[in-house]
Amino acid sequence: MMENNRALHSLAVGKKMYEIGKEYNLSEKELEDLFILGINHDIGYEYTENGVKHAVVGGEILKRNGYKYWQEVYYHGDIKNEYNSLYLEILNKADMQIDINGNDVGYEKRLLDIKNRHGENSEDYKRCKKVIENILGHEM
């Protein structure tokens, strides 16, 4: 079963994706799809040790189950990939603003949270920093 804080994070990411989707003037169906994607984006944590490769594992699980947006889950949090979509862009924006407890803290505080939990030299921190810099278009 998903840890409580991971569930709070995922729910808040879904809500944030819905909000961001409104800025793109998406239809109600598309906004609902974004919300569901946000809720499912970290499902791979349930099947990995320490969350390593959670995006890939989650994407593969969702692919096997016929989920339309499995690639967004598979590639989220990684800017070095061959796949891009509006939904992936929105997922990364939302995920990088919501902390582990489901609070909307913005990019800087989210990165600080990751740094404090994993360390400045961790792969998680470095990867998330690159994702945020890619979103913002400048170094942090």
N, C-alpha and C positions, 0 to 999 in steps of 0.2 A: 504494500500500500504506500502511496505517495506520502512523504513527510509533510507535516502540516505547513511548514514555512514554504516548501516548494509548491504546494497547492495554492497558497496565498499569492506567491509570486506569479504563478501561471494564470490565475484568475485575473490578477491586476494587469498582466501583460495583455490578456484578451480585451479587457476594458480599454486599455491605452490604445491598442490597435484599432478598436472601434472608433475612438476619438480621432486618431490620426487619419483614419479612412474618411471621416467626414470632411477633413481639410482637402481631400482629393475629389470631393463631390461624388463618392461612390454610391451605388444604389443600396437600398436596405438589405437586399440579399447578399451583396458583396460585403457589407459591414458585418452581417451575421457570420459569413465565412471567415472574416478576419478574427472575430471574437472566438470562434471555435478553434481556429489555428493557434491563437494565443494560448488557449487553455491546454492544447496538446503539444506545444512546442518542446517541452522538457520531459516528455513521457519516457525518453530513453534513460533518464536517471534511475528508473526503477530496475533497469536491467544491466547496469554497469557498476563497477566498483569505483568509488570516488568520482563519479561523473565523467570519467575519461571516455571520450568518444560517444557521449550521450546523444549528440545530434545525429551522428551516423546511425547508431543503433535505433534511436527513435524513428528516424526516417525510414529505415528498412522495415521496421515493424508496421508502420503506417502504410508503406507501399504494399506489403503482403496482404494488408486488409483493405486495399482498394481506395485508400484515402487520396483524394484529388491533389492535396497540397503537401504530399510527403516530401517533395524536393525542398520546399521551404524549411521544413524541419531538419532535413538532412544537412543542408548547407548553412543554417543560421549560425551566426557568430563567427563566420569565416569569410574574409574578403578575397581570399585566393582560391576562387573556384570558377568553373566554367558556366555556372548557372546563375542567372539573374532574373528577377521578376519584381513587379511592384509590391507584391505581397511579402516577398523576402526583404525588400527594403523597409517596409513598414514594420515587419517583425523585428528586424535588427534595431530600428529606432525605438520601438517600445521596450524591447528586452534590455536595452542599454540605459533605460531610465528608471526601471523598476527594481528596487533592491530585493534581497532574498526574503524579506518579510512582507512584500507586497506594497511597499510604499513608493510613491512616485517622487523620486529624489533628484531627477535630472542626471545629465551625463557625468558631471564632475564628481558628485557625491556617490554615484554608482561605481565609478572607477575607483574612488577611494575605498569604498566598501570591499571591492574585489581585492585591492592591494592589501588591505588590513587582514582579510581572511586567508589569502593565498600567498602573499608576499610580492614585492616589486619585481623579483626575478623569476616569478612563476610564468609558465606558459599561458595560463588562464589570464593573468594580468596583461601580459604583452599582447595577446590576441585581442582581448577586449579593448585595449587602448587603441590598437590599429583600427578596429571596427568603428569606434567613436570618432577617431580622427578622420576616417573615410566619410562618415556621416556629416561631420562639421566642415570638412574641407580644409582643415589645418591641424598642425601638431598641438598636442596638449602638454 
